[in-house]
Amino acid sequence: MQVKINNWNINYEVLGEGNPVILLHGWLATLETMRPIANDLSRNFKVYLVDVVGFGKSDLPEHPLKSDDFGNFLRDFMEKLKIKSPILIGHSNGGRMIINAVGRGIVSAKKVVLIDSAGIKPKRSLGYYVKIYFYKVGKFFLNLLPNTKKIKSFKEKLRNNVGSSDYKASSNVLKETMKLIVNEDVTELLPKISVPTLLFWGTLDTATPISDAKKMEKLIPDCGLIEYPGASHFSYLENINNFNAVVNEFLKNDR
């Protein structure tokens, strides 16, 4: 399915019935990386899978975006589809988007789940951070996806797109977007997230280190942290059965 937001064609899917849940993928990913969560939650919830603007089957932005633009994107998506007070679950840049939108008060959420979330300005160099996202993380999540026939096809398509002329033509706007958002910090927004929040984090995450999780846990008023020892930036895929079980327990009264 597609919806028009700010003249962008945005690709999304809806699974299941019940109270709404929106899943937001990370940088260089697509809604497919959130499907293992969606398939489980769709037994009890109405789950929205979204290709964030610039990724997957959604349109590329015509100019670089800032964190507020991604937060506004989430607000506009909810308004367009008339989604009220959803449960918001985001990985990496998807988490940054949720922090921005909820922290600024432009969307209302019932609960929030952040997975290896971006948003804390890194102490390391910008060049290192960009390299991690555009190369290491991009390759890493391909190897962590469930090895089903559908995912195999997705992996092959994604690999081809990385080297395609269309991808090369669009890479500059994504790189410039990354440069903008990585220099923005969500710290001041964290205390403004007033809904129950759960963090999931890999202790060996090199893109968004565990120290970021501990800072978020301290600053978000009603917040808990689940650490996955030895896990990476895609800690939820590496521990999907446990992740789904814990999330279901967290949301058991929201069905």
N, C-alpha and C positions, 0 to 999 in steps of 0.2 A: 504494500500500500504506500501511497505517497500523500504528503500534505505540503501546501505552499506556506513557507515562512520567510518573510522578508525577501520575497522573490526567489528564494531557494527551493528547489524540489527536495524534500526530505523524505527519505525512505524509513519505514517503520513496520513493525509487525505487532499483532495483538494475539496473546494466547490466554486461554482460560476465562473464567468468570469470577466475579467477586469484587472486593475492594481493590483499588488500583495500586500497582507497583510499577515504577519506571526504572529501567536498567540503563545505565550510561557507561559505555566502554571507555577505554583509555586511549592514549595517543598512538597513532598509527594502526589502531585496531578497528574493528567493525562490530556490529551487533552480534555477529557469530561468536565472538569470544565470551559473550554473556549468556549464550544459549544454555549451557549446562545449569545455570542458575534458573533461567526462565522455565525450562522444562520441569524442574522440580516445583517451583513456586506456583506454576499455572494449575496445579491440582487444587489450590485453595484461593487463588487470587487472579485478578485480571491483570496480566503482565504486558507492559509495553516495552518492546525492544526497539531501540532507535539507532540509526546511523547518524551520528552527530555531524553537523555541517562540516564539509571538508573531507569526510571519510566514507568508506563503503560506497553505497549506491546513491548517497546524497551529493548534492552539488558542492563544488568548491566555492569558497568565498571569493569575491572579486578583489578584496584587499585584506591585509593582515588583520586578525581579530585580537582583542584584548580579553582579559578575564571577564569583564563586565558584559562583553558581547556574548560570551558563552552562557553567562548567567541569564541574560535576556533571552537567549535562544531557548533555554529550558522554560522560562516563564511563558514565552510565546507558544511553545509546543503545547504546554498544559492548557493555555487559554483556547487555542485553536481546537483541541480535542475535548474541551470542557472537562478536564480532569481536576477533581477537587481533593485537596489534602492527601496526596499519595504517599506511599512509602517510597523513599528515594534511595537507590543503591547505585554507587558509582565506584569505578576502579580508576586509579591514577588521575588523568585529566577529567574523567567523569566525576571523581570526588571533588576536585577543585571547582567544577561547575556547580555542584550541589552546595558546597560551602559558600560560594559567592552568592548564589540565588537566595538561599535560606538566611545567610548572615545579613544580607542587605534587606531582607524582609520583603522581597518581591515575589516570593512563592511561599505557600504554606504547606508544610509536610507533617505527616503523622509520626513518622519515625525516619531515621537516617542510618544507613550503613555505608561506611567508607572503607575501601579496600586499597591498601598501599597508595593512599591518596597523595596527589600532588598539591602544592599550595604554599608550603613553607619555602621561602627563598633560600636556595642552596648556598653554603659557604664556599663550596668549590667553584672553579671557574665556569663561566658560561659555555666555553668550548667543550669542556668535559661533559657537561650536562646534555648539551645538544647531541654530542656523539653517542652518549648512552641511549638516548631516545631514538635516534634515527637509525642506528645500526644494531647495537646489542639487543635492545628491547624488541625492535622490529623482528629480528631473527628468532629471538628467544620464545615469543609467544606461539610461533608456528609449531615449535617442537612440543609445546605443552597441551595443544588442543587434543580432545578425544579423537582417536584414530578411526572414526567412522567413515563410511563411503562419502557422505556429504561433506564432512570436514576435509577429507583428502582432496576433494574437488575444489573446495574453498582455498586450501593451502596452495594448490597448483595455480589457481587463478590469481591469488595474491602475489605469488612469486613472479608470475608473468607481468602483472601490473607494475611491480617495482621497477622493472626494466623497460616499461613501455614509454613511448614518446609522450603520451598524455600525462603520465605520472611525472616524467622529467619536466614537462612544461609547467606543471602545477607545484613542483617542489619548492620553488622560491617563496610562494605565499605561505606555505606551511612552515618553512624555516623561519620566515620573518615573524609569523605568529608565535612560534616557539620562543623566539628571542624576546618578544614582548611579554608573554605571560610568565616566563621563568623569572623575570625581574620584578614581578609583582608578588606581594606577600599577603596571605589571607589571615595572618595571625590576629589582627584586630577584629576580624569577623567571627572568630571561633567562640568567644563568650556570648555572642548573640544567637547562637544555635540553642534554642530552649527546649527542643524535643528530645526524647530518648535517642541516644546515638551509640552505635556499636562500631568499633574499629577492628579490622583484620589486617595483620601485617606479617610479612616474612622477615625473620631476623637477619637474613643475608641480603635483603633488598639493597641494591647499589644505586637504584634510580631515585627512590625516596626512602632514605634510611630510617631505621627503627627509632632513632632519636626524634624524627618528625612525629611519629605516632605518640610517643610519650609526651611531647609538647601539646599535641592536640587533646590527648586524654586529660591533661591537666587543665586546659583552658575551656573545654566544652563542659558546661555545668553538669549534665546528666549523661555520662559517657563511660563506657567500658572498653577494654582492649583485649583482644585475643591475639596472642603471638604464636606464629608457626616456626619453631626452631628449624634452622637450615633451609627455610623456604626463601624464594626470590621475590621479585616484583610481581610475579603472578602467583602469589601464595594461595589464592582461592582455587586455581586450577590444579595446583599440586596437592591440594587437600580437599577436593570438591565434596566428598561424602561427609566429612566432618563439617565443612563450611555450611553445606545445605542443612545439616541437622541442627547446628547452632542457630542459624538464621530462622529456621522454622520455630524453634523454641522461643526466640526473641519476638517473633510475630504471632505467637499462638493465640493471643487475645485480640488480634486485629483482623481475623478472618470474617 
